[in-house]
Amino acid sequence: MTTAPWRDPALTAAARVDDLLSRMTLEEKTAQLYGVWVGASTDGDGVAPLQREMTAEYDWDELITRGLGQLTRPFGTAPVDPALGAQALARAQRRIAEAGRFGIPALAHEECLAGFTTWRATAYPVPLAWGASWDAELVEEMAGAIGRDLRTVGVHQGLAPVLDVVRDPRWGRVEETIGEDPYLVGTIGAAYVRGLERAGIVATLKHFAGYASSAGARNLAPVRAGVREFADITLPPFEFALREGGARSVMAAYTDTDGVPASADPGLLTELLRGDWGFTGTVVADYFGVGFLQTQHRVADSEAGAARAALEAGLDVELPTVKCYGRPLVEAVRAGEVPEDLIDRAARRVLLQKCELGLLDEDWDPEPTGRIDLDSTANRALARRLAEESVVLLDNPDGLLPLAPDTRIAVVGPRAADALAMLGCYSFPSHVLTHHPDVPTGIEIPTVLDALRAELPDAKVTFTEGCGVDAPDTGGFEEAVARTAEADVCVAVLGDRAGLFGRGTSGEGCDVTDLRLPGVQGELLDALVATGVPVVLVLLTGRPYALGRWQGRLGAVVQAFFPGEEGGPALAGVLSGRVNPSGRLPVSVPQVPGGQPWTYLQPPLGLAGEVSNLDPTPLYAFGHGRSYTEFAWEDVEGSAPDISTDGSYDLAVTVRNTGDRAGAEVVQLYLHDPVASVTRPDVRLIGYRRVELAPGESRRVTFRFHTDLSAFTDRRGRRIVEPGDLELRLAASSAEARHTTRLRLTGPVRELRPDRRLRCETEVS
């Protein structure tokens, strides 16, 4: 029997797909452009915006006769045993292949924001904790483990990472982001993408672009970012992840910028993404994003109109389930209202990706192979390492920490004895299991209370909750104060409950009006401090909260951003001293609840000054974090300070651990531009390096600065390097410069190409 050219692996993917497309009907091509969400709820609380209103009914057996582009969340919709789920997915794929003329299976996708979002899979720290680690290599290692687990059960695509840069920490999805700086988000995000892609999983960049800049920090609100803010802050992380990570998919954002929805913006999805950046993969809709062009944005008057607008912009795949790209689109093409070449363009991209994944090969086999263990010992070890590195010691003024091993400890707070306190809104227990209260969590998640008792077996530990996370009841204060008064130290474990659409204090759709601690937790902390017993504040949150009210009144402050299933032991290790904290803030911690919206990337008018009585200066700056050891920064050297506008400059510093225990220092490099043709942030991160040092050990850290890193978008929309003076600041945070080097750039203004340098290379010797 002669093999059709599209089945021939000896041909190029392009030749195979061109042959296949020439054989397909309009209905078959269109079927490759949508997913199906089997088991998605059409009543009650959903896990996607407006899920109940937007989910349409369909006949599965009839639908798959035309083929199918994607299967939506076969593991992440309801609790399913991983091994049984893998077998069920294989059966579904065989049915899809057998039902269509060409035997093409679907591409299966899942959420993997903080681990594979499925039952009994490892719950890793959330992305904000990745940012707090400042350890791209470890994040890449974690992503590789997540990718291998996805592949083991038959999944092809992961909907992560989130590359939105925090602009207003009141936004509920701050926990899903990596931080408030585009360089940190870009380098950590690219590392995550590399890990997924090297494991064979299609990484999907979210949310392209501007989603985190929504007005008033409201989920899905309009974006009013200016052209330069969009170019210099919003877009660079996506460039990093495409160029350095090799991401093969991009998800269009829900939001509109200056009146143009991202899902219908050809300037964004085609001209910039494909034209300027050379992207060749697929663009997928955020869930129901195509339909939202009609129902929410009102830029289309029908489902077919929404489909046309999205396809013209360059959005290839409708997720999560068929609606606009199904029958309405086919009928519109037949009526001459939508050009068929739009379907051909999108279908070609989808089929090229399926070809790369081996889904067009005759020997394709959906059967899972090998033992399936989604929460292996190795996974848990990775989760522990990342959790430990992500804990930030904000303050320890009198050395209260580490705790004495035999001390009397009153553990107080609504987050101390709740396993879900460790998890973000896209963890399976918080995301899905809340709808299945009779199903066990499926993974072991030690609480802070249990972990602290195990960590300090000789300590006398008492516990009382004190209050709920967001309830107004103060009835537990009296007991909390009594237990604290009997102790040598109080460990107050406060923070967020992750949830969706108002069902939590942090998470998608859980936006807040200000940055007070939720509920009456602030009042509880006041009552504990008033006892006179030293209080260690431990925060388990998805965003920073204003802490200026307690400045100088606390014995120590420890910040963890939803540190995952091993977060309890990681925090207990920091409190006991077994773990030397090395995390650094990926977001600023404000003084007062109304000191935001604010990030450290402020031009001069965004800083404190005499023209306003409001001072936005944070309590703890971006990049801040303390250690149980001390580091000296010595012997700073640089090359010649006069360089051309296309030149480079090496800056080196020796970092020495002068304490008596091992620790990690994070050396940060910031740029200050004294005078520019448009206003610039006072300082911005352009490089960093995490350095592990034994007691007395020193390492030489060299930053290789290139002038591309000083570039910005000018008034004409060009990305340029200007001649003039610059300052490079070696710093322990954005507000704590240790050494300043002055440079002078000479020569003409230089306009950069899209292949500009993004990274400041570093070397440790």
C-alpha positions in Angstrom: 0.0 0.0 0.0 1.3 3.4 -0.9 1.7 5.9 1.9 0.2 9.3 1.3 2.8 12.1 1.2 1.4 13.6 4.4 2.2 10.4 6.3 5.8 10.2 5.0 8.3 11.2 7.7 11.0 11.6 5.1 9.3 14.7 3.8 9.5 18.1 5.5 6.7 19.0 7.8 5.7 21.8 5.5 5.4 19.5 2.5 3.4 16.9 4.6 1.0 19.5 5.9 0.5 21.1 2.4 -0.5 17.7 1.0 -2.8 17.0 3.9 -4.6 20.4 3.6 -5.2 19.8 -0.1 -7.2 16.7 0.8 -9.3 18.2 3.6 -12.8 19.6 3.4 -13.7 22.9 4.9 -15.3 21.2 7.8 -12.3 19.1 8.4 -9.9 22.0 8.3 -12.1 24.0 10.6 -12.3 21.1 13.1 -8.6 21.5 13.7 -9.2 25.0 15.0 -11.1 24.3 18.1 -11.0 22.3 21.3 -13.6 20.3 23.2 -14.0 20.4 27.0 -15.4 17.1 28.0 -17.1 17.2 31.4 -17.0 21.0 31.8 -19.7 22.2 34.2 -22.6 24.3 32.7 -24.1 25.2 36.0 -22.8 26.4 39.4 -19.4 27.9 40.0 -16.9 27.4 37.2 -13.1 27.5 36.8 -13.2 29.9 33.8 -14.8 33.3 33.4 -18.5 33.1 32.5 -18.1 29.3 32.0 -21.8 28.6 32.5 -23.0 31.2 29.9 -20.3 30.4 27.3 -20.3 26.6 27.3 -22.3 25.2 24.4 -23.8 21.7 24.0 -22.4 19.4 21.3 -22.8 15.8 20.1 -19.4 14.2 20.7 -19.9 11.2 18.4 -21.0 13.4 15.5 -18.4 16.1 16.2 -15.3 13.9 16.0 -16.2 12.6 12.6 -14.6 15.8 11.2 -11.5 15.5 13.4 -10.7 17.6 16.4 -8.0 20.1 17.1 -7.7 20.0 20.9 -8.8 18.1 24.0 -9.2 20.6 26.9 -8.0 19.5 30.4 -8.8 15.8 30.3 -7.0 15.5 33.7 -7.7 19.0 35.2 -11.5 19.1 35.0 -12.4 16.6 37.7 -10.5 14.2 40.0 -9.2 11.2 38.1 -6.6 8.7 39.0 -3.5 9.5 36.8 -3.1 5.9 35.6 -6.8 5.5 34.8 -6.9 9.0 33.3 -4.0 8.1 31.0 -5.8 5.1 29.8 -9.1 7.0 29.3 -7.2 9.7 27.3 -5.7 7.0 25.1 -9.1 5.5 24.4 -10.5 9.0 23.6 -7.6 9.6 21.2 -8.2 6.3 19.4 -11.9 7.2 19.0 -11.0 10.6 17.6 -8.5 9.0 15.1 -10.9 6.2 14.1 -13.9 8.6 13.6 -12.1 10.9 11.1 -11.0 10.2 7.6 -7.4 11.0 8.3 -6.9 9.3 11.7 -5.5 12.5 13.3 -5.6 12.6 17.1 -6.3 15.8 19.1 -3.6 17.8 20.9 -4.3 17.5 24.6 -3.6 20.5 26.8 -3.5 21.1 30.6 -2.8 23.9 33.0 0.6 23.7 34.7 1.1 27.0 36.4 2.4 25.6 39.6 2.7 22.0 38.7 0.5 19.7 36.6 -3.0 20.8 37.7 -4.4 17.4 38.3 -5.2 15.1 41.1 -2.3 13.5 43.0 0.3 15.6 41.1 3.0 17.7 42.9 1.9 21.1 43.9 5.0 23.3 43.4 5.4 26.9 44.6 3.5 29.5 42.6 5.3 31.7 40.1 5.6 34.6 42.5 7.7 32.3 44.6 9.8 31.4 41.5 10.6 35.1 41.3 11.4 35.2 45.0 14.0 32.5 44.5 15.9 34.5 41.8 17.1 31.0 40.7 16.3 30.5 37.0 18.2 27.2 36.8 16.1 25.6 39.6 12.9 26.9 37.9 14.0 25.3 34.6 14.7 22.0 36.5 11.2 22.1 38.0 9.6 22.8 34.6 11.4 19.8 33.1 9.9 17.6 35.8 6.4 19.0 35.2 6.9 18.5 31.4 7.9 14.9 31.8 4.9 14.2 34.0 2.6 15.8 31.4 4.2 13.6 28.6 3.9 10.5 30.7 0.1 10.6 30.7 -0.3 11.8 27.1 -0.5 15.6 27.3 1.1 17.7 24.6 0.7 21.3 25.6 0.9 23.2 28.9 -0.8 26.5 29.5 2.0 28.3 31.2 4.0 30.4 32.1 2.3 33.7 33.0 4.6 36.5 31.8 2.4 39.4 32.9 4.5 42.0 34.8 2.8 43.2 38.0 1.6 46.8 37.7 -0.9 46.9 40.6 -0.7 44.3 43.4 -4.4 44.7 44.2 -5.0 42.5 41.1 -6.0 39.0 42.1 -3.7 37.2 39.8 -0.5 38.6 41.2 0.3 35.1 42.6 0.4 33.8 39.1 3.0 36.3 38.0 6.8 36.2 38.6 7.1 39.8 39.8 7.1 43.5 39.0 10.2 43.7 36.9 10.3 42.7 33.2 13.9 41.5 33.4 13.2 39.2 36.3 10.0 38.0 34.8 11.7 37.4 31.4 14.7 35.5 32.7 12.7 33.3 35.1 9.9 32.8 32.6 12.3 31.8 29.8 13.8 29.2 32.1 10.4 27.7 32.8 9.7 27.6 29.0 13.0 25.9 28.3 12.3 23.2 30.9 8.8 22.5 29.4 9.9 22.6 25.8 13.0 20.3 26.4 10.6 17.8 27.9 8.6 17.8 24.7 5.7 20.0 25.9 4.4 23.0 23.9 4.7 25.9 26.3 2.0 28.6 26.1 2.9 32.1 27.0 0.2 34.0 28.9 -1.4 36.5 28.6 -0.4 38.3 25.4 -0.4 41.1 26.2 -1.1 43.7 28.9 -3.5 41.7 31.0 -1.8 42.7 34.3 -2.2 46.4 33.5 -6.0 46.4 33.8 -7.5 49.6 35.1 -8.2 49.6 38.9 -6.6 46.2 39.2 -9.9 44.6 38.1 -9.8 41.3 36.3 -10.6 41.7 32.6 -10.8 45.5 32.9 -9.5 47.7 30.0 -5.8 48.4 29.7 -4.8 52.0 29.6 -1.0 51.5 29.3 0.9 53.9 27.1 2.9 52.9 24.1 6.2 53.1 25.9 5.0 51.3 29.0 3.7 48.5 26.7 6.9 48.3 24.7 9.4 48.6 27.6 7.6 46.8 30.5 4.8 44.5 29.1 6.4 43.0 26.0 10.1 42.1 27.0 9.2 39.0 29.0 7.5 37.5 26.0 10.5 38.3 23.8 12.7 36.5 26.4 10.5 33.4 26.4 10.2 33.2 22.6 13.9 33.8 21.8 15.6 32.1 24.7 12.9 29.6 25.7 11.6 28.5 22.3 7.9 28.7 23.2 5.7 27.2 20.5 2.4 28.8 21.6 1.0 32.1 22.8 -2.3 32.8 24.4 -4.1 36.0 23.6 -5.2 38.1 26.6 -8.8 38.8 27.5 -8.2 42.5 27.8 -8.4 45.4 25.3 -5.7 48.1 25.1 -6.8 51.6 24.0 -10.0 50.1 22.7 -8.6 47.1 20.7 -9.1 43.6 22.2 -6.0 41.5 22.1 -7.9 38.6 20.4 -8.8 40.9 17.5 -5.5 42.9 17.2 -3.5 42.0 14.1 -0.9 44.6 15.1 -0.2 42.5 18.2 -0.8 38.9 17.0 0.5 39.1 13.5 2.6 42.2 12.8 4.6 42.2 16.0 4.5 38.6 17.1 5.1 37.0 13.7 6.4 39.8 11.6 8.9 41.5 14.0 9.6 38.6 16.3 9.5 35.7 13.7 7.1 33.5 15.7 5.9 30.5 13.8 3.8 28.6 16.3 0.2 28.8 17.3 -1.8 31.5 18.9 -4.6 30.2 21.1 -7.5 31.9 22.8 -7.8 32.3 26.5 -10.9 30.4 27.5 -14.0 31.8 25.6 -11.8 34.7 24.4 -13.2 34.5 20.9 -16.8 34.5 22.0 -16.0 37.4 24.3 -15.4 39.6 21.2 -19.2 39.4 20.7 -20.5 39.2 24.3 -18.0 41.3 26.3 -16.1 43.6 24.0 -19.0 44.1 21.6 -16.7 44.4 18.5 -18.6 41.7 16.7 -22.4 41.2 16.2 -22.4 37.4 15.8 -20.4 34.3 16.6 -19.2 34.3 12.9 -18.2 37.9 13.2 -16.2 37.1 16.3 -14.5 34.2 14.5 -13.6 36.3 11.5 -12.1 39.1 13.7 -10.0 36.6 15.6 -8.8 34.7 12.6 -7.9 38.0 10.7 -5.9 39.1 13.7 -4.0 35.8 13.8 -5.7 33.8 16.5 -5.5 30.2 15.4 -7.3 28.0 18.0 -10.5 28.6 19.9 -10.4 27.3 23.5 -11.7 25.7 25.6 -14.6 24.4 23.5 -16.2 24.7 20.1 -18.4 27.8 19.7 -17.5 30.5 17.2 -15.1 28.4 15.1 -17.6 25.6 14.6 -20.8 25.7 12.6 -21.1 29.5 12.5 -17.7 29.8 10.9 -18.3 27.1 8.3 -21.6 28.7 7.4 -20.0 32.1 7.1 -17.3 30.8 4.8 -20.0 29.1 2.6 -21.8 32.4 2.4 -18.7 34.2 1.3 -18.5 36.3 4.5 -15.2 34.8 5.7 -12.3 34.0 3.3 -11.4 30.4 3.4 -7.7 31.2 3.2 -8.0 32.4 6.9 -9.0 28.9 7.8 -6.2 27.5 5.7 -3.6 29.7 7.4 -4.7 28.8 10.9 -5.1 25.1 10.1 -1.7 24.9 8.6 -0.1 26.2 11.8 -2.1 23.7 13.9 -1.2 20.8 11.7 2.5 21.8 11.5 2.6 21.6 15.3 0.8 18.3 15.3 3.4 17.1 12.8 6.2 18.2 15.0 4.7 16.3 17.9 4.4 13.1 15.8 0.6 13.1 15.7 0.6 12.7 11.9 2.9 9.7 11.9 1.5 6.2 11.0 3.2 4.7 14.1 1.6 7.1 16.5 0.5 5.3 19.6 -1.5 6.9 22.4 -0.9 4.2 25.0 1.0 5.3 28.1 4.2 3.6 28.8 6.0 3.2 32.2 4.9 3.7 35.7 2.9 6.9 36.4 3.8 8.7 39.6 3.0 12.4 39.5 4.2 13.1 43.0 7.5 11.3 43.1 10.2 11.6 45.7 12.3 13.5 43.2 9.4 15.9 42.5 8.9 16.5 46.2 12.6 17.2 46.6 12.5 19.8 43.9 9.4 21.4 45.4 11.2 21.5 48.8 14.3 23.1 47.3 12.3 25.8 45.5 10.2 26.5 48.5 13.2 26.9 50.7 14.9 29.3 48.3 11.8 31.3 47.9 11.2 32.2 51.5 12.1 35.9 52.1 13.3 37.0 55.5 12.0 40.6 55.5 13.2 41.6 58.9 15.0 40.2 61.9 16.2 43.3 63.8 17.3 41.8 67.1 18.2 38.3 65.9 15.0 36.6 67.3 15.3 34.1 64.5 16.4 31.3 64.4 14.2 30.1 67.3 15.7 28.3 70.2 15.1 24.6 70.0 13.5 24.3 73.4 11.4 27.5 73.5 7.7 27.9 74.3 6.0 28.9 71.0 2.4 30.1 70.6 1.4 29.4 67.0 -1.5 31.7 66.1 -3.4 32.4 62.9 -5.8 31.1 60.3 -3.0 29.9 58.0 -1.1 27.9 60.5 -3.0 24.6 60.4 -4.6 24.7 57.0 -2.8 22.7 54.2 -4.5 24.8 51.5 -2.6 27.8 52.9 0.4 26.6 50.9 -1.4 26.5 47.5 -2.3 29.0 44.9 -5.6 29.2 42.9 -4.3 27.1 40.0 -3.3 24.2 42.3 -5.7 21.3 41.8 -6.9 21.2 45.4 -7.8 24.9 45.3 -8.9 25.0 41.6 -11.0 21.9 41.3 -11.3 19.9 44.5 -13.4 22.7 46.2 -16.2 21.4 43.9 -15.5 17.8 45.2 -15.5 18.1 49.0 -15.6 14.4 49.5 -12.4 13.7 47.5 -9.2 13.6 49.5 -6.4 16.0 48.6 -4.3 13.2 47.0 -1.0 14.6 48.1 0.7 15.2 51.5 0.8 18.8 52.4 2.3 19.4 55.9 1.0 22.6 57.6 3.2 25.1 59.2 2.0 23.9 62.6 2.8 20.3 61.9 6.1 21.1 60.3 7.2 23.3 63.2 6.4 20.6 65.7 8.4 18.1 63.7 11.2 20.6 63.2 11.5 21.6 66.9 10.5 18.4 68.9 11.8 19.8 72.2 9.8 23.0 71.9 6.4 23.4 73.7 4.1 24.4 70.9 0.5 25.5 71.4 -2.0 26.6 68.7 -5.1 28.6 68.3 -6.6 30.0 65.1 -7.5 33.5 66.5 -9.7 34.4 63.5 -10.7 33.3 60.0 -9.0 34.4 56.8 -11.6 37.0 55.8 -14.4 36.6 58.3 -15.2 39.6 60.6 -15.5 37.5 63.8 -13.0 38.5 66.6 -14.3 35.9 69.1 -11.0 34.0 69.0 -8.8 36.9 70.0 -9.1 36.3 73.7 -7.7 32.8 73.5 -5.0 33.8 71.0 -3.8 36.5 73.4 -3.9 34.1 76.4 -1.8 31.5 74.6 0.7 34.2 73.5 1.0 35.6 77.0 2.1 32.1 78.2 4.8 31.7 75.5 8.3 32.9 75.0 7.5 33.8 71.4 4.5 34.0 69.2 4.5 32.8 65.5 1.6 34.5 63.8 0.8 32.7 60.6 -1.4 35.0 58.5 -2.3 35.5 54.9 -4.5 34.6 52.0 -6.9 31.9 50.9 -6.5 31.2 47.2 -9.7 30.9 45.1 -11.5 31.9 42.0 -13.9 34.8 41.1 -14.3 36.1 44.6 -14.2 32.7 46.4 -10.8 33.6 47.9 -8.7 36.6 48.9 -6.2 35.9 46.2 -6.5 34.4 42.8 -8.2 34.9 39.5 -11.1 37.3 39.9 -10.1 37.9 43.6 -9.1 41.6 43.3 -9.0 43.9 46.3 -9.7 47.5 47.0 -6.5 48.1 49.1 -3.6 46.2 50.6 -4.8 45.6 54.1 -4.4 42.1 55.5 -7.7 40.3 54.7 -10.5 40.2 57.3 -9.6 41.0 60.9 -6.1 39.5 60.6 -4.5 43.0 61.1 -6.5 43.5 64.3 -5.4 40.0 65.5 -1.8 41.0 64.9 -2.3 44.2 66.9 -3.6 42.2 69.8 -0.7 39.7 69.7 1.9 42.5 69.6 0.2 44.3 72.5 1.0 41.3 74.8 4.6 42.3 74.8 5.7 38.8 73.8 8.0 38.9 70.7 6.0 38.2 67.6 7.3 36.5 64.4 5.0 37.3 61.5 4.8 34.6 58.9 2.9 35.5 55.8 1.5 33.0 53.3 0.1 35.2 50.6 -0.5 35.6 46.9 0.4 39.3 46.9 2.3 41.8 49.1 0.4 43.5 51.9 1.0 46.8 53.6 3.0 46.2 56.8 4.0 49.7 57.8 1.5 49.6 60.7 3.8 47.2 62.5 7.1 48.6 61.5 9.5 48.3 64.5 6.9 46.4 66.5 7.7 42.8 65.3 10.4 40.5 66.3 10.8 39.2 62.8 8.9 39.1 59.5 9.0 36.1 57.1 7.3 36.2 53.7 6.3 33.2 51.6 4.3 33.3 48.4 2.1 30.1 48.3 5.2 27.9 48.6 3.5 24.6 47.6 3.2 21.2 49.2 6.6 21.4 50.8 6.2 24.9 52.0 5.4 24.0 55.6 8.7 22.2 56.2 10.5 25.0 54.2 9.1 27.6 56.5 9.8 25.5 59.6 13.4 25.1 58.5 13.8 28.9 58.2 12.3 29.4 61.6 14.5 26.8 63.2 17.6 27.9 61.3 18.1 24.6 59.4 17.5 26.7 56.3 19.3 30.0 55.8 16.8 32.2 54.0 18.0 33.5 50.6 14.8 34.7 48.9 14.5 38.2 47.6 11.3 40.2 47.0 10.0 40.0 43.4 7.5 42.7 44.4 7.7 45.7 46.7 6.0 45.6 50.1 4.2 48.8 50.7 4.1 51.0 53.8 0.4 51.8 53.8 -2.6 50.1 52.1 -3.2 53.1 49.8 0.5 53.5 48.8 -0.3 51.6 45.6 -0.7 51.1 42.7 3.1 51.4 42.7 6.0 49.4 41.6 9.6 50.3 41.8 9.8 51.2 38.1 8.9 54.8 38.6 10.1 57.9 36.7 11.0 61.0 38.9 7.4 62.1 39.3 6.4 58.7 40.6 8.7 59.0 43.6 8.2 60.7 46.9 8.6 64.5 46.7 7.5 67.8 48.1 4.6 68.3 45.6 2.4 65.7 47.3 1.8 64.7 50.9 1.5 61.0 49.8 4.7 59.0 50.0 4.7 55.9 47.9 8.1 54.6 49.1 7.7 51.0 50.0 8.5 49.5 53.4 10.6 46.8 51.8 12.0 47.4 48.3 12.0 45.1 45.3 15.0 42.8 45.6 15.1 43.0 49.4 15.8 40.0 51.6 17.9 39.2 54.6 20.1 36.2 55.7 21.4 34.5 58.8 24.9 35.2 57.6 26.7 38.3 56.4 28.3 39.1 53.0 31.0 41.6 52.1 31.2 43.0 48.6 34.8 43.8 47.7 37.3 44.8 45.0 34.8 46.3 42.5 36.5 46.7 39.1 35.3 47.9 35.7 36.7 48.4 32.2 37.1 51.7 30.5 34.2 54.0 31.4 33.8 55.6 27.9 32.1 53.3 25.5 30.3 53.7 22.2 26.5 53.3 21.9 27.1 49.8 20.5 29.8 48.9 23.0 30.0 46.8 26.2 31.4 47.2 29.7 32.5 44.5 32.3 31.8 45.1 35.9 33.2 42.7 38.6 32.8 42.4 42.3 34.0 39.8 44.9 31.4 38.6 47.2 32.6 37.0 50.5 30.6 35.1 53.1 31.9 36.7 56.4 29.6 34.8 58.7 29.8 31.4 60.3 27.2 29.5 58.1 26.6 28.8 54.5 24.3 31.1 52.6 23.3 32.6 49.2 23.7 36.2 48.2 21.8 37.7 45.2 24.0 40.3 43.5 21.7 42.7 41.5 22.7 45.2 38.8 20.6 48.2 38.2 20.7 51.0 35.5 20.2 54.7 36.3 19.8 57.0 33.3 20.3 60.6 34.6 19.0 62.4 31.4 17.1 60.9 28.5 14.8 62.2 25.8 11.8 60.7 27.5 11.3 60.0 31.2 12.8 56.8 32.5 12.5 54.7 35.6 14.8 56.0 38.3 16.4 52.6 38.4 15.7 49.3 36.7 17.1 45.8 37.0 19.3 44.7 34.1 21.2 41.8 35.6 21.5 39.5 38.7 23.3 36.5 39.9 22.6 34.2 42.9 25.8 33.0 44.5 26.1 30.1 47.0 28.9 30.5 49.5 30.3 28.5 52.4 31.6 30.3 55.5 34.6 32.3 54.6 34.3 31.5 50.9 34.4 34.2 48.2 33.5 34.3 44.5 34.1 36.8 41.8 30.9 37.9 39.9 31.4 39.6 36.6 28.5 41.3 34.7 29.0 41.9 31.0 26.8 44.9 30.3 26.0 45.7 26.7 24.5 49.1 25.7 21.5 47.3 24.3 20.4 46.9 27.9 20.1 50.7 28.2 17.7 51.0 25.3 14.2 52.4 25.6 11.3 53.4 23.3 11.5 56.9 22.1 8.8 59.4 21.1 8.6 57.9 17.6 8.2 54.4 18.8 11.8 53.3 18.0 13.8 51.3 20.5 17.1 53.3 20.8 20.3 53.6 22.6 21.2 57.3 23.3 24.6 58.8 23.9 25.2 60.4 27.3 25.9 59.5 31.0 24.7 56.3 32.6 25.2 54.7 36.1 25.5 51.0 36.8 24.6 50.2 40.4 25.6 47.0 42.1 22.9 46.6 44.7 21.3 44.3 47.3 17.9 45.7 46.3 16.4 48.4 44.2 16.9 50.8 47.1 20.2 49.6 48.5 23.1 50.3 46.1 26.4 49.0 47.3 28.6 50.5 44.5 27.9 52.9 41.7 29.9 53.1 38.4 29.5 55.9 36.0 29.8 55.4 32.2 29.6 57.7 29.2 28.1 56.5 26.0 29.6 58.2 22.9 28.6 58.2 19.3 25.2 58.5 17.5 21.8 57.5 18.6 21.5 53.8 17.6 18.1 52.2 16.7 17.9 48.5 17.7 16.6 45.6 15.6 14.3 43.0 17.0 17.3 40.7 17.6 18.7 43.1 20.3 20.5 41.7 23.3 18.1 41.0 26.1 20.3 39.5 28.8 23.2 40.7 30.8 25.6 37.8 30.8 27.3 36.9 34.1 30.3 34.8 35.0 31.2 33.5 38.5 34.8 32.5 39.2 
